[in-house]
Amino acid sequence: MEAKKLVQLPTNLVKTQVELDYEKDVWDIRNLNIELNLSRAEYRLNFSGIKQLWLREAAKHFIRFSLATKSYSDCVNKIGSIGWFSKFLATCHSSIQPQEIDRSLMVEYFSYLLNQGLGVESRRKNIYQLRQFLTLCARESWLKITEKQIIFDDDTPKRKDPLPRYIPQEVLIQLNQHIDKLPLLIMRLVLVLQATGRRVGETCQLPFDCLLQDAQGDWFLLHYQSKMKQEDAIPITRETVAVVQEQQQCVREDYGDNCSYLFPTPRSVYEKSGGRRKGKPINQELVGDHLNRLAIAEDIRDSSGNIWRFQAHQFRHTVGTTMINNGVPIHIVKRFLGHISFEMTMRYAHIHDQTLKLEFAKFQGKVVNIAGQVIESENPDLDTTDLQWFKRNIQAQALPNGSCALPAPMKECPHANACLTCTHFRTTIEFLGQHQEQLQQTERLIEKARDNGWNRQVEMNERVANSLRNIISSLGDGNGN
């Protein structure tokens, strides 16, 4: 007797587990193949607060669409904005249908938000994100609503330009006086935040091998730019390098060679959680928690006498403000902080516009040492004008006729007043005239020393003169000098 064949559904009618997860009212994005910030504890998207079923289903389409290009936190904000609209409809128009959404309803909604006591930024965000949502609903046919524009640019309240929430100098001084009282991992992470201005999530997820060196032996921090979704490298001091290397050693002792992150969850923490966070980045919320416990314990106050409330993102604002104060050109600040637009960077410039330089120092042509040798790079991607300008003018010691490859925070220089005999000396064509003038002065000193039989002075100045001749010869090649 012939066996019966099993009837199979067409493969296009079989829903995958991911598709079934998308139908739920609470999404666990760990199951949705979505890029996740592993330094955050949140991983759920909750639609249950949207009361109208038709609005909830459209919101799911909208968030699924948004997850392809937007961050988890941005999607949380979008759900919150749709939630406010849902609350308005439930309160004022409980039986409304999608096709009844029109301009008059929007005007009423704007008044509703104002009467709820929401601030300017909250209302701006809710109106802007609702406009995005309704536009896509009409375009993608998620709801049967009008395709006419019903929310306009001037519907959003005007915002006050937000000032950076930088940490005042007196607070930073107090913090650094007591920073060794933080757990070692948190202390090193905070030192990296202070030095680099990276976002806390980016810092928590720094790769274990995050250090690069350029031709001059200076160091750069390799990290992932979460907003631009690409890798980037910024210059760092040798002090910061030492902090990173100390942390790398601690990770090796704790994890062996099997950890991908510079700041993983410590053993004491992941063992309490049953090992769930083993090998994952430290939770970024712990950074603020430890800092604020320290502020209370050590009585860290601002100039008004208030206990300072730390937020990890304040370190980024502090770095941006400090760079502007130091006269760093605005496009260098934008490049260093990884801002998408100049508008974001200009927030820092509003505080100290008068400190901006009209011109930034030239950095072009060759970099040479005292032997006149051109310094070649093993990492040419680190040799962009912006990165090297920043490294030379902010991270390194500035000299009257060049720069020192030793960063300013290092110990006292063992070669004081002997730069032109030091292998760490670097210079470029912008200082050519000064080198030529110094060579003439040095040759006069040599002549006088010979006339007086001062052999030691002759020997010392000959070394300087030879370095200057090498430099002048090398910088002058191909530059018309």
N, C-alpha and C positions, 0 to 999 in steps of 0.2 A: 504494500500500500504506500502510495506516494506521500512523503512527509509534507506537512503544511509549511509554507514559507511564512516567516515573520513579516508582518506589514511594518515598514519603516516610514516615519514621517520624512518629508523632504527636508534636507539639511538646512534650508533657509527658514524653516519654521521651528527649528530647535534652538531654544534660547541658551546662551552660555551663562555660566554663573555670574560673570561680570554684568551681563544684561539684566539678570534677575536682581543683582545688587542695586542697579540704577533705578529699579522700580520702588525700592524701599523709601520710607520717609526719613530715615537716618542712614547716611552713607559713611562707611569706613573707607577712607581714601587709601588705606594700605592695601585694600583688595581691588583697587581700580586701576592699577598700573599708572598711577599719577606720581610725578616727581614730588618728593616730600622733604621738607626741612627736618632732618633727623634730630636737630637740636631743640625742637619744640615738642611738648607733650601732647598737643591737640592733634587729632586726626579725624574728627567727625564733622560732617556737614548735616545739620538738622533742619528739615523742612516742616516739622510738625507744627510750628508756630504760625504757619500760613493757613488760615482757616478755610478759605474757599477752595474746594477741590480743583476747580478749573484753573485757579491761579497757582495752586501748588504744583500741578502737573506742568504748567508752562514754565514755572520757576526751575523745575528739574531740567527741562530742556536747555534753559538759559545757562544754568551753572555747568551742565555737562559741556556745552559749547565753550564756556569761558575757561574751563580747566585746561584746555589745550594751550592757552597762551597766558593765562593769569595765574597768580600765586594762590595758595590755599587761603591766606589771610584776606586777600582781595575778594575771593568768593564768599568767605564768611560775611564780609561787609555787604556784598550784594544781596545775600539772603536776608540780612538784617534790614536793608532798605525796602525790599519787597514785603517784609514782615510789617513794617510801618504802614505801607499802603494797604495791606490786608486788614490791619487793625482799624484804619480809617473807614474802609468799606463796611466792616462788620458793625462799626458804631453808627455810621451815618447812612449807609445804603445797603442794608443787609440782604436784599434780594436782587441786587444789581447783576446784570449779565455782561459778558465781555463787549458785546456790540454797543453797549450803552456808555462805554468809556469815551468821553469827549472833552473838549477844551473847558467847558464850564465846570466839569468835575475836577479837572486839574487845578483850576483857580481855587476851588473850594478846598482841595487837598493842601495847597500851599498855606492857606490860612489856618488849617487844622494843625500843621506842623508848628507854625508860629505859636499857636495857642497852647501847644503841649510843652512850651518852654524850652524847645531845642535851640541850641546855639547856632551861630551862623555857619560854622563848619559842618555841623551835623545836618542842617537843612540843605546846604549845598550838595553834600554827598548823597543824601537821599533823593533829591530831585534829579541830580545828574545820572545816578544809577538807575532810577526808574525810567528816565528817558531812554537810556541804552536798552533796557529790558523791553519796553513797549515797541521800540523801533525794530528790534530783532523779532519780536512776536509777530508783528505785521509782515515783515519780510520773509520769515521762515514758516509762516502760517501755523504757529503754535497756538494762536488765539484768533478768533474771528473779530478783529478790531479794525478800526479805520486806519488807512495808510496815510491819512493827512497828519501833518505835524501839529501836535497839541501841546508840546512843551518847547519853549524857545530859550535862546541864550540868556535873555534878560529876566527870565523867571528865577534864576538862582540869585540869592542875595549876594551883594558885594562883600568880598572877604577883606579883612585887614591882612596886610602882608605879615605872615608869621615870622617872628624873630627866632634865630637859633637858640636852643636851650643849652647853651654852653655852661660848663662848670666854672665858676669864678676861681681866680687864682688862689684866693685864701682857702677855698675848700680843697683844691688840689694839693696844696701844701700840707694841710692836715691829713688828707688821705694818704699821701706818700710817707708821712711820718709814722703811720700806723699800718702800712700795707703789709708788713711782714707778719701781722697777726691774722691775716687771711689764710685759709688752707693753701698749700703751695700751688696746686693746680689753678685755683681761682686767682691767686696773686699773679702768676705768670700770664694768665689770660688777660687780666686787667692791665698789666704792663704792655702787652701787645696792643690792646685797644687804645691805650693812651698814646702809643708811639705811631700807630698806623691809621687810626680813624676808620677801620673797617667796621662794617655792620656786625652786630654781635652774633647773628646767625652764621655769617660767613666765617667769623673767627672761630666759633665753636666747631665748625666743619672744615677747618684748615686740614689739608692733607698732611700726613706724617712727613713726607719729603717735600717741604714747601720752600726750601732755600735755593737760590740761584746766585751765581757770581758772574760779574762782567770782567772785561779785560784788565781793568785796574785793580781787581781784587775786591771790589765793593759788592755789597750784598743786596739782593732783592727778594721780596716775599711773593711767592706764587700762590694765588687764591682764585676761587670761583666767584665771579661777579653775579650775584643772584638776580639783580634787576636786568642786567644785559644778557644774562645766560651765556657767559663766556669766561674763559680763564684770563687772568690779568696778572701783572707783576708790578710792584711798586718798590722804590728804594727804601732800605731800612738801615739803621745804625748798627755798628758792631755790638753795642750794648743789647739791642733787640735780638741780634743773632745769638748772643750768649744765652738770653732767656729761652729762645726757641731750642737751642741745643741742649740746655739743661732739661727742658721738658721732654725732648726726644729720648734722653737717657732714662728718665723716669718711666716713660711709656714702655721702653724695652724691658725694664726691670719688672713691670707689672704685667705686660702682655707678651713679652718675647718679641719676635719679629712678625707677629700676625695681626698687627693693628694698622688700619688705614688712616687713622686720624691723629692729629697732634694733641687734641684735648678730648680723649675718650672718657666715658664714665668711669670713675675710679672704682677699684675693687670693692671698697667698703660700701659703695652705693649699689652696685649691680648685684652684689651678693644678697643684700636686703630685699631686692626686688625679685629674687628667685632667678637671677641671671638674665632677665629679659633685656636689659640694656647693655649687656656685655659687648664690648667692641663698638658700640654706637657713640656718637658725639655726646658730650655732656649737655644736659638740659640747660638752655640759655636762661631760663627763669632763675636758676640757682645763682647766677652772677649778681643780679640785682638784690636777691635775698641776702646773700653774704655781705654785700656792700652796705646795705641798709642796717643790718645787724651791727656791723662795725661802726657805722655813723652814730648809732645809739650808744653803743658800749664805750666809744671813745669821745663822745660829745662833739662830733664834727658839725660845726655851725657856719652859716653864711654871715655876711656883714650885718644883717639885720638881727642876728641872734637866734635864727631858727635852725633847728636840726635839718641838715641837708637830706633831701630825698633823692637818692641816686636812681637813675635809669641808664641802662647800658648804652643807649643810643646817644646820651649826652657826650660821651667821649668823642664820637664822630663829629658832632657839632663843635666841640672844643678844638679839635684839630683844624677844622675848616676855618674857624674864626681866628685861630692863632696864625695860620698861613696868611690870611688877609692882612692881619696886623703886621706881619713881617714883610709885607710888600710883594708877596708872590702874585704874579699876574693871574687874572681871573681864569684864563683858559688852562693854566697849569693846575690850579685848584680843581677845576672841573675834571681834568684828566686824572689827577691823583685820587680824587674821591669817587671817580667812576659815575659821575652824574650823567643822566641821559640828556638833559637840557641845560642851557645856561641859566634859565629861570631858577632852577634849583640852587645853583651855585651863588646866584646873586643875593640869596637870602643872607649869606655871610657878609657880602660886600656892603649891605645896607648899614651895618654897624660902624664900619671904619672905612668909608669911601676915601677919606683923605690919606689913607696909608698906601693906597695902590700906586705902584710905580707907573710913570708915563711910558717907560720903555723897560723891557727886561733885558738882563745881561745877554750879550751875544754868546751863542755856543755853536760854533760852526768850524768846519775844517778839521785839522788834526789835533789830537791830544798827544803831547810828547813828554818824555821824562828828561832827566838832567843829561842823559847821553844823547839826546836828540832822537831817540828811538820812538817811532810811532807805535802807540799802544793799540794792538789788535784785540778784537773781542771774540771770545768763544761762544758768546750768546748775543749775536747781532740784534736780536729783537729787543734787547735791553738798552740799545744805544740810540733810541729815539731822542730827538732834541728835548722834548718836554721832560722825560724821565731824567736825563743827564743834567739838564739845567737844575731841576729840583735837587738832585743829589749833590751837585757841586755848590749850590747856593744856600741850601738849608741844612743838609746832613753833614757836609764836610766843613773843615776849617777854611775860611776865606783868607787868602794872603794878598798882599798888595800887587803881586805879579803872577798870580796863579792860584792853585789850591793844593791842599794837603790831602792825600788819600786816607789819612787817619781821621776819623770823625771827631768832631769837637768834644763829645762827652768822654773820650778816652783819657787815660792818665796823662800827666804832664809830659810834654814832648821831650824825649831825650836828646833831640837835635836842635835845641833852641838857637835861633839866629843862624842856622846852618842849612836852610832849605835847599840852596843850590848845590849842596853836596849830599842831599838826602834822597834815597830811592823812592820815597813816598811823594816827592814833589811832582805836580802835574801843571801844565800850562797850555795855553792856546794862542792863536794869532792876535787876539784882541790885546794881549800884553806885549806885543813885539816891540813897540816903541820904548817901553820901560826897560826891556831887556837890553836894547841897544844903548840906552843912556847909562844903564848900570855897568855894561861892559866898558864904556869909556872911562867911567869913574874907577873901576877896578884896575884897568891898565895904568892909570895915573898912580894908584896906590902901589902897584907892583914896581913901577919905575922909581918911586920915592924909597921904597923898602930896599931895593937893590943899591941905590946910592948910599944908604946908611948901613948896608951890610946886615939887614934884618932878614936872615935866611928863612926863619920860621914863618914870618909874615908873607914872604915871597911865595913859599910853598903853599900856604893856605889860600892865598888870593889867586894863585895860578889854577888851583882846582876850580874855584868859582868862575874864573875867566874861561876855562875850557868848557865848563858846563854851559855858560852863556853862549859861547861860539857854536857849540853843538845845537843848542835850542834855536838860535837865530838862523843858522844855516837850514835846519829842518823846517822851521815855520816859514821861512822866506821862499822855499821852493814852490814854484807855481803860483805865487801870490803877487808877483811884480815887485818884490823887495830884494 
